[in-house]
């Protein structure tokens, strides 16, 4: 199997081939640009990727290989055009790609240790399917939805996590209305440190605990106790007597939110004992096959913007801890033991590409597979997962710029092969934009920066195209060489698209990821502008038709850019933060920025918060700027967008706000909203675009 090197080398410049009235007008504008001439040599008409194609995209998630390696069950995600939502179904396929068929509705499938059953969730309950007969049974009658299903080693029990509610606090009982009266709902008192979550809303009052239920059905038994949260999946010890899990059961756990420890609890009841005791997050426990070791992911918290999570092992009693991936300058996740206990499988991101790796107990590293992911169909983010059979074979979902997530299987040191083709019918009839990798040096300090260029279908290098700089969120995240419906739609509209991983992005090591510590937005601005100049140097971009957009952190940087330069003809800032003082006191994750992102608290010294707020640059903005945000976004609240809108409106800059009703921070959860967002972006840019369209897009 290929070895991981301490320093990562990448071939640069690698080409990747790629197999309301106002709303209606925006869709029409985008659809009009998506009509293409037949591709050369195609023998017929091959259309561009179109807005309505979003409803046809499917992808594989959560692939689970059978213990004997013979089959893979996975979650097949598709779009319901009538309900405008994603739907999830369980499908199964032999490892050679044969006998590919539907099992039924559900998610989170997990094979029993003997491979004779699959446990899964559907309708908020735990179900089991017997693989020999196809019979299914609903095991539970739960009042709250379960998560984190894990089989006991003997296949006789299932562990899972579930919320245990408690009564909402109140200072006094509300007045009682007379019979038949239509009074307002009673007031709700809030006293929790963390009380809201984007995409969920106000959280239910309660604590998450770990339960165990017989695999043949019965009454769940609560294993953990106390006023603590136990939200991550537990790991069984081989004897089935204990569960190892991650939580924070310290007295000050509410305010000590960056910390977590590993604990062990007897299934039959008894003392819960801490295995770790350090300042930092310890999570994702995995117990070795012989029960002697516990692997986990974690780090000592230095309160920085970005810190590596390393794979570590210790004895089951908590002693003898050591890091296994110290030589790997990348964060890792999802450890899985080899059946013989010789080492662990894990996943990580490297230069915008997600991989499956293996490390021995001596710390020897190897790469097993790349291109992991494909579950973020909107923008080219990472993600994905893998599973491992007893013989060492594994399953994963894979993506490329011309391919949403598909199921693949592989063996250590052997071939990795895709065994599904969920989008072959759609993509065979579409001409996608070619995606090309590009590197450049930042004008600030020479840092090498990686990016990707998406070219319009039927690209002609002798023409001059308008350019869209599209900026990722986070900023502690990464884009990569992955499928992206959004990038393809922008390219189909006749634009060259540049997306990149400026400083602060993950997958380039701890130092690079931490360059925005107490300095955000910072020189990531220089990295991105240098990328625009690098693409301009290629000669096929019209320097008078530059546009910029991005979401979340990308929306922040978009608002920052137009306050720093007027070289872009128009901008679309998606779900931005423009005032760090208001953001850190109103967002669902309001507590997550003190110290690690900015110095101290805004009430002690507001100057750093204001200095890095795009709103402070509002007097400089002359660029026409559209702002797009979900109406129920709790991560970057709508009030942030309106602060920028009002400032630019008052100054006479052409601006507008597009609100997506019912949308949270993830504006792609409903396919029509992803389409609407892109349609409005293209319509805004087309409004200011002066370069002529190529003949195929007139």
N, C-alpha and C positions, 0 to 999 in steps of 0.2 A: 504494500500500500504506500502511496506517496507520502513523504515526510513533510511535516510543517517546519518551515525555517524560521529562525528568530526574527529575521527581517523579511517582509513580504514583498515579492517582486511581481509586477504586473506589466504585461505587454501593453504599451500605450498606443493610442490612435487605432484601436481595434474596431473594425466595422462589424455591426451586429445586424444581419438581415432580419426583416420583420414580415414573417408570413402574416285670464285677464287679457286685453288686447295687446298690451305691451309685451307680455310673456309670449303670446302667439307670434308676434312680430319677431321676437328674439329667436324663437325656434325656427321660424321660416328663414331667417338670415343664416343660421347655422346649417340648416338642411340644404339650402341653396348652394352652399360652398362644398357640400359633400358629394356632388355628382362628378364622377370621373369618366374619362375616356377609357376604352379598353387598354389594358396593359399590353405592352409590346410583346408579341408572341403568344398572347393568351388565347387567341382564336375566338374571343368573345368579350362581352362586357364584364368587367370586374370593378365593382363599385368601391368607393372609399368607405372607411368606417364611419357610420352615420349615428346620429343621436339615438334613434330608436334601437340600434344594435345593442345598446346597454341592456335592454331587456332580454337579449338573447345570450348574454355572457353567462357562462357557468364556471364553477371552479370547485376543486376538491379540497376539503379541509379535514383535519384530524384523522389522518390515515393510521389505522391500527392493524398491524400484521399479526396473524394467528401465531400462537406459541410454536407450532411446527413449521411456520414459514410458508404454508401452502396457499393462504388466501389473505386478502386485505379487505377489511370493512372500513368505510370512510363516510364522511358527511358530504353529500352532493348539494351544493348551494346553487340555486337558480333564482330567477326573478319572476314574480307573479305579476303579470301586466294588469290584471284586473284589480288586485289589491295594492299594487305599487309597493311591494315589499319583497324582501328576500324570503325564500322558503328553504327548509332543510329536510333532507331525506337520507336514510341510510341505504347505501349500496354496497355490494360485495363483488369482488373480482378475484379470479385465480391469479397467482403470481406470474403466470405466462400471458395474462391479458384475456384469457378465455372466460366464458360463463359470467359475463358482466351483467348483473341484474339488481333490481330494486328489492330491498327488504321491507321497507315501510317508512313512515314518518318517524322522526326522532333525531337525537343528537347525542354527543358524548359517548360513543360506543366503547366498551371495554371487554376484551376477551377474558373468560375464566381461565385459570391456570392450566386446566386440562384441554382448553380449546373446544369444549363441547357446548358452551353457552356464551351469549353476549348480553351484558347488562348495558342499559342505555336509559336516557330520559326522554319522556314525551308527555306533553300535557301537564308538566309540573310534577310528574311521578316517576318512580324508578320501575322499569320493566326488565324482564329477562326473556330471551329467545333461546329455545333449544335448537341447535343447529342440525340435528339429525331429523327432526320432524317438522321444524318450522313453527311449532307451537310457541305462543307468547303468553306471558302472564304479567299482570300489574302487581308489583309486590307491595306497594305502599298506598296509603291514604293520607298524604301529608297536607298540612295547611299552608306550608311554605315550600318554595321550590328547592330541591336538593342540588348539590354540586359536588365536584371532586370525588366521584365514585371510584372506589378501589376494592378489588377482590382480596379476600384473605388468602394466604398461600395454599390452604387446603380446599379452596373453592366453596366453603360452607357459609361464608358471611360476606357482607359488603359494608364498607365504611363510607360515610359521606358527610358533607357539611350542610348545615341548615340553620336558618335564623330562628332564634327563640324570642318571640316578642315580649315586651313588657309594656304596661300601660303608659300612655303619654303623660308627661307631667302637667299639672295644672295648679294654679294658685287657689282657685275656688271653683266649685262646680258651676256650670253655666245655668242660667235661668231656664226653667222648664216651660215650654210653650203649651198653650191649651190644645186640647185634642182637635186635630184637623187644621191647625194653624200652619202657615208657610213662613217660618222664620229663617233667617240666615243660618248657615252652618255655624257651629260653636267655634270660639277662638281656639287656636292651637299655640301652645307655649313651646318655645324652643330653648334648650339649655345645653345642647351638645357642642363640643369643639368642632367636630366634623358632622355636618347635618345635611349636606346636599351632594349630589353627584351628577355630573353632566350626563345626559342621556337617560337618567333615571328620575331625577327630580329630588324632592325632599325624601330622605331616607326613612324607612320604617324604624320605629323604636324597637330595639332589641339587640341581642348579642348572638353572633354566629357560634355554633358549637359543633362538635364532631359526634356522630352517631354510628351505631353498628346495628345491622338488621340481618336476620337469617336469609340466605340466598333462596330459600324456599318460601319466603314471605313470613310476616309476623309483625311484632311490635318493635319499633326502633328503641334502642337503649342509648341514652346520652352518656358519652364517655368523659367529656370535659365539663367543667363547671366554673362558676365565678363570673364576675362582671368584666369579662375580657372578650376580645374578638378572636375567633379561630376560623379564618376564612380561606386558608390554603389547604390543599389536599394532604391527607396523612399518608404515611408509609408504614406498612405492617412489618413487624419482625418475623423471621422465618417460622418461628414456633407459633405464630398467631396469638401470642399473649399480650403484646404491647403495640402501641401506635406511636410513631415519631412524627412530630409536626412542628410547624413554625408559627409563632405567635409572639406577643409581647404581654407577659403577665406580671410585669413590674408594677410597683405601686403607682408610678407616675407615667403609666403607659399612654395616657391621652396626650400629654404634651411631649412625650418622648417618641414622637411618631416616626422618626427616621430609624428607629431601632427595632429589632426583632431577634428572638433567640430560638434555639431548637429545644424541644421538650419531649419527654417520653411519658406516656400514660398507660397504666395497665387497663386492658379492655374490660376486665371483670370489676374494675373499680379500685380506687386506692390513691396513693400519693402521686401527684404529677411532679416530675422532677426536671429541672433545667439541665441541659447538656452543654450549653454554651453560656458565656457571660462576658460579653465584650460590647463596646460601643459601635454598633453598626448593624446592618441587616444580615441575618442568616436565614436562608430559606431553601426550598426545594429539596427536602431530605430524601435520600434513597439508601435503604439498608442493604448491605452486601448479602449475597446468597447464603453465606455461612453464618450470618448474623453478628459477625465480629466488628464490622466497620459501618459507619454512617458517612455517606458522601453528601455534600451540600454546596450551595453557592452563597458567597457572601464577601464582605469586605469590612475593614475598619473604617469608620466614618470620620473623615477629616473635614467634613462640611464644605466640600468643594462643589462646583457646578457639575463635574463629571468625575466619577471614580470607577475603576475596573471592578467587576464582580468576578472572582476567581473560584475555580472548582477546588474544593478542599475535602479531606477525609479526616476522620478521627475514630477512636475506639467507641464502642457503643456506650461506654460509661462517660464519654466526653473528654477523655484524656488523649494525649498523643496527636493533637491536630497538626495538619500540615497542608500546604497548598500543592496541588498537582500541576496547575497550569501557570506557574510562575514565569515560565519562559515565553508565554504567549501574551503579547501586548494587546489583548482583546478581551472584552467582557464575554462570559460564557453563561449558558443557561441549560435547563432541562437535563440533568444528569440521569443516565440509565446504566445500571450495572450489566456487564457481560455475564452470561450464565455461569461461567467458570470462575467469576470473581477476579479475573486478571486485570480488569480496568473498567473504564467507563466511557460510554458514548455521551456526546454533548453537542450543542449547537452554538454558533457564534456568527458574527458578521465580520467580513473582511473586505474593505474597499468597496462597499456597496453591494456585496454578494454574500448571501447567507449560506452557511456550510454546516455539514455534519462532521464532527471530528471524533477521534478516539484517543484516550490517554491511558497508558499503563500505570500501575501503582508506583513505578519508578520514575514517572514523569515523561516518558517517551510519547511524543505527539505524532498523530498522522491524520490526514484528510481523507474522508470516506466519500463525500459527495458535496457538490455545489448546487447553486441555483435553487436552494430551498426557499419556498414561499409561494405566493400567488393568491393569497387571501385578501389582499388589499387591491380590489379591482379598480378603484378610482385613481389613485396616485401610486407611484412606484416605490412604496415603502416595503420594509422587510416583514417578517412574520413566518408563518408556517410551522410545522412540527414534524416529528418523526417517531417511530416506534421500532422495537427490536424483538426478534424472535429468539428462541432458545439456541438455534444454531448460528446466531450471529448475523443472519440476514436482516435487512431492515427495510422499512417503507417510509416514504416521505412525500410531501407534495412539492413539485418543482414548477418554476416559472421562468420564462424568458420574455424579452420585449414583444415577441409575437405570439405569446402563449400564456393565458391565465393558468392558475394552478391545476396541475394534473398529478395523478398518482404515479410514483416511480418506486422501483425496488432495486436493491443492490446487496452485495456481499462485501465484507472487508477485503480489500485488495482486488476486487472483481469489478465487473461492469455494472453501471447504474443504468437502468432501462425504464423508460416510461411505458406504462401498461394501459393508460386510458387516453382518450382523445375527445374530451367533452366538447371542444369547440371547433373540431375539424370542419364540420358542415358550415358553420358561420364564416370562419376565417378563410376557407377555400374560395369563398365568393367575395372576399374583400382585399383590396390593396392597402396594406398598412404602411405607415411612414417608416423608413429605414432609421434605425437607432445606431449612432456611432459614438464610441467612447472617445473622450478628449481629456488631456491634461494640460495645465498651464501653471505658471509661477505667479504668485500673488505680487502685485506691485508694492505691497507694504513691506514684506520681509522675505520674499522669495519662497514662501511655503508652497510646495506642490499641491495643487488643487485638482480634484477629479470631477468631471462632469460628463454629460451625455447630450448629444444633439439629435433631435428628432426632425427629420426632413419631411416636407409634404410628399404625399404619393406622387409618382411621376415627376420627381425632382429633376430640375434642369440646372446644372451648375453654372450655365452661362447667363442665367437670369439673376435678378436681385430681388430677394424676398424680404418681407418684414420679419422681425425677430421678436419673440416673446421670451423674456427671462422668467422662468417659473421657479419659485423658491419654496423649499420644504419647511414643514413645521418642526416643532420641538423646542428649541433648536437641537436638543439632545436626541437625535434620530438620524436616519440616513435614507437617501434615495439610492436607487441602483438600477442594474440592467434587468428590470422586471417589467411585466406587462402593466400598462396604464391606459385605461379608457380615456382619461382626461387628456393626457399628452397626445394620444392619437386623434382625438376630436379637434384639439387646437391645431395640430399639423394638417388635418383634413380641411380645415378652414383656410389653408394657404399660407400658414406661418411656419417659419423655422423656429423650433422650440429648444431652448437651452435649459437644462436642469442640472444641479450641481450639489456637491457636498462641501460647503465652505467650512472654515475652522469652527469648532464647536460640534461638528457632526461626529457621530459614532462610527466605528469600524476602521479607524486609522490610529488607534492607540490612545492611551490615557493623556499624554501631553497635548496632543492635537485637540482632543475632545474637551480639555479643560482650559483652552485658550480664551474662553469668554468669561472666566471667573471674574466677577466684579467689573465686567467690561462688556455688557451686552445691551443693545447692539454695539458692536465694535468693529474690528478690522475684517469681520465677515463681509462687511460692505465692500472693502477693497478687493477681497477675493472674488466676489461676484462681478464687480465692474471689470476686473481683469479678465474674467471669463468672457464677458461681452466683447471686449477688445480682441480676445483670441479668436472668436468666431468671425468678427468683422474682418480680420486679417485673411480669412479664407476667400473673400471676394464675392460671395454670393448673398450677402445680407446688405440691405439698404440702410445705411447709417442714419438716414433721416426718418426711418420708420422703426423705431425701437419701442417696445412695450414691456411692462413689468407687472407681474402678479404673483401671488402666493397666499397660502392659508396659514392661520395661526401665527407661529413664529415667522412664516413667510409673509403673512399679512403685516406683521410688525415691521419686517425689513422693507416691504414695499412702501409703507408709510414713511419709513426712515429715509429711503432712497430719494423719494420726491422732495424731501426736505433738504437733501444734500446736493442734488443735481437736477437740471432741467433738460437733460439730454433725451429723456423718454417722452414720446408724444402723448401717451396716456397710461394710466395705471389703474389696476383693480386690486384693492386691499381687501382680502377675504378674512373675516373673523379676526380682526387685529386687536392687540392691546396698544393703546395710544397713551395711556396715563398709568404708570406703574403704581402710583399711590392708590388710585381708585381700584385698580385690578387686585392688588394684594389685600384689599379689605372687603371685596365683594364676590370674588370668584369662588367656585366650589373647592378649589385647591389653594385658597388664600394663604394658608400657613406655610406653603412650600417654597417660599422665595427668600425669606429672611436669612441672612448670613451666607447661604450657599450661592445666591444669585446677586444680591446687593448687600451693602454693608449696614448691619444693624436694622433698626425698625424705622418705618417712615415717620412715626411721631417723635423719634429722637433726632433724626437728621433726614429731612425730606430731599435734600439736595441731590444725592446720588440717584434716587428714584426719578426725580424730575429731569436730571441731566440725560438719562437714557430713555426718556419718554418721547416718542415721535411727535406728540403734541407740542413739545417745546420748540420744534422746528416749523410749526405751522406758518409763521410769518414769512418763511422762505419759499413756500410751495406755490408754484404756478402751473404745475402739471394737472390736467383734467383727471380727477380721481373718483372712481366708483368704489363704494364699499358694499360688500355682500356678507350677510351674517344670518344665522338661524335665529328665529325669534325666541327660542327657549334655550339658547346657548348659555350654559352656566360656567364654562371654562373661560371664555372671553366674552363677557356679557354684552348684550346689545347696546348698553349705555356707552361702552367704549367706542363703538362705531359712530354713535350719534355725537360724541364729543368732537371727533374729527370732522364729521359732516357739518356740524354747526360752525366750527372754526373756519372751514373752507368756504362755506356759504356766506358767512359774514364778510369774508375778504373778497368775495366775488369770483372765486375759482369755480370752474364748472365741476359740479359734484352731484352725487345722488347716493341714496341708500337703497339697496334691494334687500328686503327681508324675506326669508323663507319661512312661512308659517309652519309651526310645529317642529322645525328642525333644531336639533341640538348642535354641539360643536362638530360632530361628524355629519356633514351635509350630504353624504352619499348613502345614508342608510336607506332612503327611498330613491329608487332609480330616477324617478321623474325630477327629483330635486337636484340630483347630480346633472341631469340634462339641462335643467333650467339655469343652473349656475353657469355652466359652460356657455350656454346660449347667450346669456347676458354679458359674459366676459367678451365673447367674440363680437357681439353687437356694439359694445362700448369701444373696442379697439377699431372695428371697422368704421365707426363714426369719425375717427381721427386719422385713419390710414390714408396716405396719399399715393402710395406706390400702386401701380396697376396690377390687376390680377393676371396670372397666366391664363392663356386661352381656355384651358380645361376648367377654370373656375369662374368664368364670366357669367 
